Amino acid sequence: MQTQIIPTNWEKREKLREKGQFWTPFWIAEAMIKYVCETDLIFDPAVGNGSFLNALRQSDKSNISFYGFDIDENVLASSIFQAENCTIENRDFLKNPPNRKFKSIISNPPYIRHHRIDEETKKWLKNLTARITGFSIDGRAGYHIYFLIQALNLLEENGKLAIILPADVCEGVFSDKLWRWITEKFCVEAVVTFDVNAAPFPNLDTNAIVFYIKNSQPKTSLKWIKVNESNNLELSKLIASDFGLKDFDTIEVSERNLTEALKTGFSRPENNHQSKYVLSDFAAVMRGIATGANEFFFLTEQQAKDLQIPREFLKSCVGRTRDVIGDNFIKDDLLRLDKSSRPTLLLSIEKPFEELPEEITNYLQKGIELKLPERSLIKLRNPWYKQEKRKTPEFLFAYLGRRSSRFIKNEAQIVPLHCLHCVYTHSKDARHIENLHKVLNHPDTLQNLNLVSKSYGAGALKAEPQNLKNLPIPDYLVEKFGLDDEILERKSVSAQMSLF
């Protein structure tokens, strides 16, 4: 069976994303099959190119029957599905599920992100989730989340599910509620994560995790496995031994407390470095400004000049992370961007339309002709051209990247678009801000980002504001730079004020 080649052409890649078809590599399919093959029938709700069937037929359990669904008639035409003891149906697993339960389910569900799901389907999926779990799920859940819920719903007592999913399943805004339900009703026996060098889908910006879940009494611990090299046999051997083997060269295996794993996140390593301090002790975090139409609201100096837009309606701004070099952004950087014809000015209008000068109303009229007020984000604003308010932050945070995540001192006094977070220090003392900047960019602090960030392909991390505020700050750095004094002083002031 050929390895899937991910297209580099944008249009072809978009078609692939629309279908969410990313085939499971054989060495991972083999390790997943080992978990569910103590049965006479294995069910696969989205067979794709037949990776799991192929792994089954090449195992010592090749006589086990295989039953599967897929909605893509093209992949179902493959000769692999013409084998004996194999029944495949052109059928939608979520909308037309089987009317029975299974002892063994294996799945690599379609990876379709929430913004590609139409509103009618989202509503239907939310209702499905509510019927199964008793609660609704956030609209930012991708299609694969619903596959997980439906698959668990169709497990027999003591039945087993092996499923490979993107890391957002345990890092998204919906994850706490989802995994609380799962771990209260099912036994999460093991979680498999992958080092950058062993990524199952190396050319995709997603980080995969394999879950081994049994419909039995929940346990208080689980096996947490990290695979460090791809195409190795040790993972399959571990699964085949019912997680009993030890001493490996290419994988790491540890026993983790379930409560700790839920709090830290299944996709993240165990947090053995507890700290008294987190970022919210020193600063507040907000995402940057989302304009809804950067091409209209975010201008170059030359565009603003040609349009004769008065300076009072413009704010200095940065619109992409790579426009910021290093961890200090100064006035000269704005000049550098301007010379490169990069936008550096945000159109920021507070006044009603009738009070605006002609130069502004003429330009806004162009936006109306472009139907900007009808865009999903912009139509929520009143008036439509009014931007989100952000004070000038002391720091900018580059929240998405492989090696570029950092706290940037905002000496140029700009506001960022949503490519960067705004970090507002509680103390406005210049010396404190300088010391905090050193602490936040210290390698020991930045290393803790993996404890609060979503993980993507090739080692990329994404820290949302609500998670970033929980970034652990090493105690010794807080004390070394005297930041604990500021906390004590703030608490003392707060206590005194509460007396009045």
C-alpha positions as CSV (number, residue, x, y, z in Angstrom):
1,M,0.0,0.0,0.0
2,Q,1.5,3.3,-1.0
3,T,2.3,6.1,1.4
4,Q,0.0,9.1,1.0
5,I,1.6,12.1,-0.6
6,I,0.3,15.4,0.7
7,P,0.0,17.8,-2.2
8,T,1.8,21.1,-2.0
9,N,-0.5,22.8,-4.5
10,W,-3.0,25.0,-2.6
11,E,-6.1,24.0,-4.4
12,K,-5.4,20.3,-4.2
13,R,-4.5,20.7,-0.5
14,E,-7.8,22.5,0.1
15,K,-9.7,19.6,-1.5
16,L,-7.9,17.2,0.8
17,R,-8.8,19.3,3.9
18,E,-12.4,19.5,2.8
19,K,-12.6,15.7,2.9
20,G,-10.3,15.4,5.9
21,Q,-8.7,12.3,4.4
22,F,-5.3,11.6,5.9
23,W,-4.2,8.0,5.8
24,T,-2.8,6.2,8.8
25,P,0.9,5.0,8.3
26,F,1.2,1.3,8.4
27,W,3.4,1.1,11.5
28,I,0.8,3.0,13.5
29,A,-2.1,1.1,12.0
30,E,-0.4,-2.1,13.0
31,A,0.0,-0.9,16.6
32,M,-3.6,0.1,16.8
33,I,-4.9,-3.2,15.4
34,K,-3.0,-5.1,18.1
35,Y,-5.3,-3.5,20.7
36,V,-8.6,-4.5,19.1
37,C,-7.9,-7.9,17.6
38,E,-9.1,-10.1,20.5
39,T,-12.5,-10.5,18.8
40,D,-14.2,-12.0,15.7
41,L,-15.2,-8.6,14.1
42,I,-13.5,-5.2,13.9
43,F,-15.5,-2.1,12.9
44,D,-14.0,0.9,11.2
45,P,-16.4,3.9,10.8
46,A,-14.2,5.6,8.1
47,V,-12.2,3.1,6.2
48,G,-10.4,5.5,3.9
49,N,-7.7,3.7,1.9
50,G,-8.0,0.6,4.1
51,S,-4.9,1.1,6.3
52,F,-6.4,-0.8,9.2
53,L,-7.7,-3.6,7.0
54,N,-4.3,-3.9,5.4
55,A,-2.6,-4.1,8.9
56,L,-5.1,-6.7,10.0
57,R,-4.5,-8.9,6.9
58,Q,-0.8,-8.8,7.5
59,S,-1.1,-9.8,11.1
60,D,-1.4,-13.2,12.7
61,K,-5.2,-12.4,13.2
62,S,-5.9,-12.2,9.5
63,N,-9.0,-14.4,9.8
64,I,-10.9,-11.7,11.8
65,S,-13.9,-10.2,9.9
66,F,-13.7,-6.5,9.0
67,Y,-16.8,-4.2,8.7
68,G,-16.5,-0.6,7.7
69,F,-18.2,2.6,6.4
70,D,-17.1,5.4,4.2
71,I,-19.0,8.2,2.4
72,D,-16.4,8.5,-0.5
73,E,-17.3,6.1,-3.3
74,N,-13.9,6.6,-4.9
75,V,-11.9,5.1,-2.1
76,L,-14.4,2.3,-1.7
77,A,-13.6,1.1,-5.3
78,S,-10.2,-0.1,-4.0
79,S,-9.5,-3.8,-4.6
80,I,-8.5,-4.2,-0.9
81,F,-12.1,-4.1,0.1
82,Q,-13.0,-7.0,-2.2
83,A,-11.2,-9.4,0.2
84,E,-13.0,-12.3,2.1
85,N,-14.5,-11.5,5.5
86,C,-14.7,-7.9,4.6
87,T,-18.0,-5.9,4.3
88,I,-17.8,-2.2,3.4
89,E,-20.8,0.1,3.1
90,N,-21.1,3.5,1.5
91,R,-22.7,5.1,4.6
92,D,-22.4,8.1,6.9
93,F,-21.3,6.9,10.4
94,L,-22.7,10.0,12.2
95,K,-26.0,10.4,10.4
96,N,-26.7,6.8,9.7
97,P,-24.8,4.7,12.3
98,P,-25.1,0.9,12.6
99,N,-27.9,-0.3,14.8
100,R,-25.7,-2.5,16.9
101,K,-22.7,-2.2,19.2
102,F,-19.2,-3.6,18.8
103,K,-16.5,-5.4,20.8
104,S,-13.8,-3.7,18.7
105,I,-13.7,-0.3,17.0
106,I,-10.7,1.2,15.2
107,S,-10.7,4.6,13.6
108,N,-8.9,7.5,12.0
109,P,-11.8,9.8,11.5
110,P,-11.9,12.6,8.9
111,Y,-10.0,15.6,10.2
112,I,-12.3,18.4,9.2
113,R,-12.0,21.6,11.3
114,H,-15.1,23.4,12.6
115,H,-15.0,26.3,10.1
116,R,-15.5,23.8,7.3
117,I,-18.7,22.5,8.8
118,D,-21.9,24.2,7.7
119,E,-24.2,25.6,10.4
120,E,-27.0,23.2,9.8
121,T,-24.6,20.2,10.2
122,K,-23.1,21.8,13.3
123,K,-26.5,22.1,14.9
124,W,-27.3,18.4,14.0
125,L,-24.0,17.3,15.5
126,K,-24.6,19.3,18.7
127,N,-27.9,17.6,19.1
128,L,-26.3,14.2,18.6
129,T,-23.7,15.0,21.3
130,A,-26.4,16.1,23.7
131,R,-28.3,12.9,23.2
132,I,-25.3,10.7,23.9
133,T,-23.5,12.7,26.6
134,G,-26.2,14.9,28.1
135,F,-24.3,18.1,27.4
136,S,-23.7,20.3,24.4
137,I,-20.3,20.8,22.9
138,D,-18.6,24.0,21.8
139,G,-19.1,24.9,18.1
140,R,-15.3,24.9,17.6
141,A,-15.1,21.1,17.8
142,G,-14.0,19.5,14.6
143,Y,-15.8,16.6,12.9
144,H,-13.4,14.1,14.4
145,I,-14.7,14.9,17.9
146,Y,-18.1,13.7,17.0
147,F,-16.6,10.5,15.6
148,L,-15.0,9.9,19.0
149,I,-18.2,10.4,20.9
150,Q,-20.3,8.2,18.5
151,A,-17.6,5.4,18.5
152,L,-17.6,5.3,22.3
153,N,-21.4,5.2,22.3
154,L,-21.3,2.1,20.1
155,L,-18.8,0.1,22.3
156,E,-20.1,-3.0,23.9
157,E,-19.3,-3.6,27.6
158,N,-15.6,-4.4,27.9
159,G,-15.3,-3.4,24.2
160,K,-12.1,-1.6,23.0
161,L,-11.6,1.5,20.9
162,A,-8.3,2.5,19.2
163,I,-8.5,5.9,17.6
164,I,-6.0,8.4,16.2
165,L,-6.9,12.0,16.6
166,P,-5.3,15.5,16.4
167,A,-4.1,17.0,19.7
168,D,-6.9,19.5,19.8
169,V,-9.2,16.8,21.1
170,C,-7.6,17.3,24.5
171,E,-6.5,20.9,24.2
172,G,-9.5,22.7,22.7
173,V,-12.1,24.8,24.6
174,F,-14.4,21.8,24.8
175,S,-11.8,19.3,26.1
176,D,-12.4,19.6,29.8
177,K,-16.0,18.8,29.6
178,L,-15.5,16.1,27.0
179,W,-12.8,14.2,28.9
180,R,-14.5,14.5,32.2
181,W,-17.4,12.6,30.6
182,I,-15.1,10.0,28.9
183,T,-13.1,9.3,32.0
184,E,-16.1,9.0,34.3
185,K,-17.7,6.4,32.0
186,F,-14.8,4.6,30.3
187,C,-11.3,3.4,31.1
188,V,-8.5,5.3,29.2
189,E,-5.9,2.6,29.2
190,A,-3.2,4.4,27.3
191,V,-2.3,7.5,25.3
192,V,0.4,7.6,22.6
193,T,2.1,10.8,21.7
194,F,4.8,11.4,19.1
195,D,8.1,13.3,19.1
196,V,8.7,15.6,16.1
197,N,10.9,12.9,14.6
198,A,8.1,10.4,14.7
199,A,5.2,12.5,13.6
200,P,2.6,10.3,11.8
201,F,1.6,13.1,9.5
202,P,4.9,15.0,9.1
203,N,3.7,17.4,6.4
204,L,0.7,18.6,8.2
205,D,0.3,21.3,10.9
206,T,-1.3,18.9,13.4
207,N,0.0,16.8,16.2
208,A,-1.5,13.3,16.3
209,I,-2.4,11.2,19.4
210,V,-3.5,7.6,19.7
211,F,-6.0,6.7,22.4
212,Y,-6.7,3.2,23.7
213,I,-10.0,3.2,25.5
214,K,-12.0,0.4,27.0
215,N,-15.7,0.3,28.0
216,S,-15.0,-0.8,31.5
217,Q,-14.6,0.5,35.0
218,P,-12.5,3.7,34.9
219,K,-9.0,3.4,36.5
220,T,-7.1,6.1,38.4
221,S,-4.0,5.8,36.2
222,L,-3.1,5.3,32.5
223,K,0.0,4.4,30.4
224,W,1.5,7.5,28.8
225,I,3.7,6.7,25.8
226,K,5.9,8.9,23.8
227,V,7.3,7.6,20.5
228,N,10.7,9.1,19.5
229,E,11.3,7.3,16.2
230,S,9.0,6.5,13.3
231,N,8.6,3.1,11.7
232,N,9.7,1.3,14.8
233,L,8.3,-2.1,16.0
234,E,8.4,-1.4,19.7
235,L,5.0,0.3,19.9
236,S,3.3,-2.7,18.3
237,K,5.2,-5.0,20.7
238,L,4.1,-2.9,23.7
239,I,0.4,-2.9,22.7
240,A,0.5,-6.7,21.9
241,S,1.9,-7.3,25.5
242,D,-1.1,-5.5,27.0
243,F,1.3,-2.7,28.0
244,G,3.4,-5.1,30.0
245,L,6.8,-4.9,28.3
246,K,9.5,-2.6,29.6
247,D,12.9,-1.3,28.6
248,F,12.6,0.3,25.2
249,D,15.0,2.1,22.9
250,T,12.6,4.2,20.8
251,I,9.6,4.8,23.0
252,E,9.1,6.1,26.6
253,V,6.4,4.6,28.8
254,S,5.3,6.0,32.1
255,E,2.4,5.5,34.5
256,R,0.4,8.7,35.0
257,N,-2.2,9.6,37.5
258,L,-5.5,10.3,35.7
259,T,-6.3,13.4,37.6
260,E,-2.9,14.9,36.9
261,A,-3.1,13.9,33.2
262,L,-6.5,15.5,32.8
263,K,-5.2,18.7,34.5
264,T,-2.0,18.9,32.5
265,G,-3.5,17.6,29.3
266,F,-3.0,14.1,27.7
267,S,-1.0,15.6,24.9
268,R,1.5,17.2,27.3
269,P,4.2,15.5,29.4
270,E,3.7,15.3,33.1
271,N,4.3,18.5,34.9
272,N,6.9,17.7,37.6
273,H,8.0,21.3,38.1
274,Q,5.3,22.9,40.2
275,S,5.7,26.6,40.6
276,K,4.1,29.1,43.0
277,Y,3.8,31.6,40.2
278,V,2.0,31.9,36.9
279,L,1.9,34.7,34.3
280,S,-1.4,36.1,35.6
281,D,0.4,37.0,38.8
282,F,2.3,39.6,36.8
283,A,0.2,40.4,33.8
284,A,-3.1,40.1,31.9
285,V,-3.4,38.6,28.5
286,M,-5.7,39.5,25.6
287,R,-5.5,38.5,21.9
288,G,-4.7,41.1,19.3
289,I,-7.3,42.9,17.2
290,A,-9.3,40.9,14.7
291,T,-10.3,43.3,11.9
292,G,-12.3,40.9,9.8
293,A,-10.7,42.5,6.7
294,N,-7.1,43.3,7.0
295,E,-6.8,44.2,3.4
296,F,-9.2,47.2,4.0
297,F,-8.4,48.3,7.6
298,F,-4.7,47.7,7.7
299,L,-2.8,50.2,5.5
300,T,0.7,51.1,4.4
301,E,1.9,54.7,5.0
302,Q,1.7,55.3,1.2
303,Q,-1.9,54.0,1.1
304,A,-2.9,56.3,4.0
305,K,-1.2,59.2,2.2
306,D,-2.9,58.5,-1.1
307,L,-6.3,58.2,0.6
308,Q,-5.6,61.4,2.6
309,I,-6.7,59.8,5.8
310,P,-6.1,62.1,8.8
311,R,-3.6,60.8,11.3
312,E,-6.2,60.9,14.1
313,F,-7.9,57.9,12.5
314,L,-4.7,55.8,12.4
315,K,-2.9,53.7,14.9
316,S,0.6,52.2,14.6
317,C,0.2,48.5,14.3
318,V,1.9,45.2,13.5
319,G,0.1,42.6,11.4
320,R,2.2,39.5,11.3
321,T,4.7,37.8,13.6
322,R,7.6,37.7,11.1
323,D,7.5,41.5,10.9
324,V,8.9,41.5,14.5
325,I,12.6,40.6,14.7
326,G,14.0,39.6,18.0
327,D,12.3,40.4,21.4
328,N,12.3,44.2,21.2
329,F,10.2,46.2,18.8
330,I,11.3,49.8,18.5
331,K,10.3,52.9,16.3
332,D,13.1,52.0,13.8
333,D,11.3,48.7,13.2
334,L,8.2,50.6,12.0
335,L,10.5,52.6,9.6
336,R,12.0,49.3,8.4
337,L,8.5,47.9,7.6
338,D,7.5,51.0,5.9
339,K,10.5,50.9,3.6
340,S,9.5,47.3,2.8
341,S,5.9,48.5,1.9
342,R,4.5,46.6,4.8
343,P,1.3,47.8,6.4
344,T,1.9,49.6,9.7
345,L,-1.3,51.6,10.2
346,L,-4.7,50.4,11.5
347,L,-7.8,52.4,10.5
348,S,-9.3,53.2,13.9
349,I,-12.6,55.1,13.9
350,E,-14.7,56.0,16.9
351,K,-17.0,58.7,15.6
352,P,-20.4,58.2,14.0
353,F,-20.5,58.2,10.2
354,E,-22.1,61.6,9.9
355,E,-19.3,63.2,12.0
356,L,-16.5,61.9,9.8
357,P,-14.5,63.9,7.3
358,E,-15.1,63.3,3.6
359,E,-11.9,61.4,3.1
360,I,-13.0,58.8,5.6
361,T,-16.6,58.5,4.4
362,N,-15.4,58.0,0.8
363,Y,-13.2,55.2,1.9
364,L,-15.9,53.6,4.0
365,Q,-18.2,53.7,1.0
366,K,-15.7,51.6,-0.9
367,G,-15.9,49.0,2.0
368,I,-19.7,49.0,1.6
369,E,-19.4,48.4,-2.1
370,L,-17.1,45.4,-1.3
371,K,-19.8,44.1,1.0
372,L,-17.5,44.2,4.0
373,P,-20.5,44.8,6.4
374,E,-21.9,41.4,5.5
375,R,-18.8,39.5,6.6
376,S,-19.3,37.2,9.6
377,L,-17.1,39.0,12.1
378,I,-17.7,42.6,10.8
379,K,-21.5,42.3,10.9
380,L,-21.4,41.8,14.6
381,R,-20.0,45.3,15.1
382,N,-22.0,48.5,15.4
383,P,-21.0,50.5,13.4
384,W,-19.4,47.9,11.1
385,Y,-16.1,49.9,10.7
386,K,-15.5,50.2,14.5
387,Q,-12.5,48.2,15.6
388,E,-12.0,46.3,18.9
389,K,-10.4,48.5,21.5
390,R,-6.9,47.6,22.8
391,K,-4.7,49.8,25.0
392,T,-1.0,49.7,24.1
393,P,0.5,46.6,25.8
394,E,3.9,46.5,27.5
395,F,4.6,43.2,25.7
396,L,3.6,41.4,22.6
397,F,3.5,37.6,22.6
398,A,4.3,35.6,19.5
399,Y,1.9,32.7,20.3
400,L,2.2,30.4,17.3
401,G,5.5,29.1,16.1
402,R,8.1,26.4,16.3
403,R,11.1,28.3,17.7
404,S,9.7,31.9,17.6
405,S,7.4,31.9,20.6
406,R,8.6,34.8,22.7
407,F,7.7,37.9,24.7
408,I,8.4,41.1,22.8
409,K,9.0,44.4,24.6
410,N,6.7,46.9,22.9
411,E,9.0,50.0,22.9
412,A,7.4,51.3,19.7
413,Q,4.0,51.6,21.5
414,I,2.0,49.8,18.8
415,V,-1.1,47.7,19.0
416,P,-1.0,44.2,17.3
417,L,-3.5,42.4,15.1
418,H,-4.5,38.9,16.2
419,C,-1.2,37.4,15.1
420,L,0.1,38.5,18.5
421,H,-1.3,38.6,22.0
422,C,-1.3,41.7,24.1
423,V,0.4,41.3,27.5
424,Y,-0.4,44.0,30.1
425,T,1.8,44.2,33.1
426,H,0.2,44.8,36.5
427,S,3.1,47.0,37.5
428,K,4.0,50.0,35.3
429,D,7.4,50.5,36.9
430,A,10.1,50.6,34.2
431,R,12.6,48.5,36.2
432,H,9.9,45.9,37.0
433,I,8.9,45.6,33.3
434,E,12.5,45.2,32.3
435,N,13.1,42.4,34.8
436,L,9.8,40.7,33.9
437,H,10.9,40.8,30.3
438,K,14.1,38.9,31.2
439,V,12.2,36.4,33.2
440,L,9.5,35.7,30.6
441,N,12.1,35.1,27.8
442,H,14.3,32.9,30.0
443,P,14.7,29.4,28.5
444,D,13.3,27.8,31.7
445,T,10.1,29.9,31.3
446,L,9.7,29.4,27.6
447,Q,10.1,25.7,28.1
448,N,7.0,25.7,30.2
449,L,4.9,26.9,27.1
450,N,4.4,23.2,26.2
451,L,2.4,22.9,29.5
452,V,-0.2,25.4,28.4
453,S,-0.1,25.4,24.6
454,K,-1.9,23.5,21.9
455,S,0.5,21.4,19.9
456,Y,0.7,21.2,16.1
457,G,2.9,19.6,13.5
458,A,6.7,19.8,13.5
459,G,6.8,20.9,17.2
460,A,4.7,24.1,16.7
461,L,2.9,25.5,19.7
462,K,-0.1,27.8,20.0
463,A,-0.9,29.4,23.3
464,E,-4.4,30.9,23.6
465,P,-4.8,33.9,26.1
466,Q,-6.8,31.9,28.6
467,N,-4.1,29.2,28.7
468,L,-1.1,31.6,28.5
469,K,-2.2,33.3,31.7
470,N,-1.4,29.9,33.5
471,L,2.1,29.8,32.2
472,P,4.3,28.6,35.1
473,I,7.1,31.0,36.0
474,P,10.0,29.3,37.8
475,D,10.2,30.4,41.4
476,Y,14.0,30.9,41.4
477,L,13.6,33.5,38.5
478,V,10.9,35.4,40.3
479,E,13.0,35.6,43.4
480,K,16.3,36.4,41.5
481,F,14.8,39.4,39.8
482,G,12.7,40.6,42.7
483,L,9.3,40.1,41.1
484,D,8.0,38.5,44.3
485,D,8.3,41.9,46.1
486,E,5.8,43.4,43.6
487,I,3.3,40.6,44.2
488,L,3.5,41.0,48.0
489,E,3.1,44.8,47.6
490,R,0.1,44.4,45.4
491,K,-1.5,41.9,47.8
492,S,-0.9,44.3,50.7
493,V,-2.5,47.2,48.9
494,S,-5.5,45.0,47.9
495,A,-5.9,43.9,51.5
496,Q,-5.8,47.5,52.8
497,M,-8.4,48.6,50.2
498,S,-10.7,45.7,51.3
499,L,-10.9,47.3,54.8
500,F,-12.7,50.3,53.5
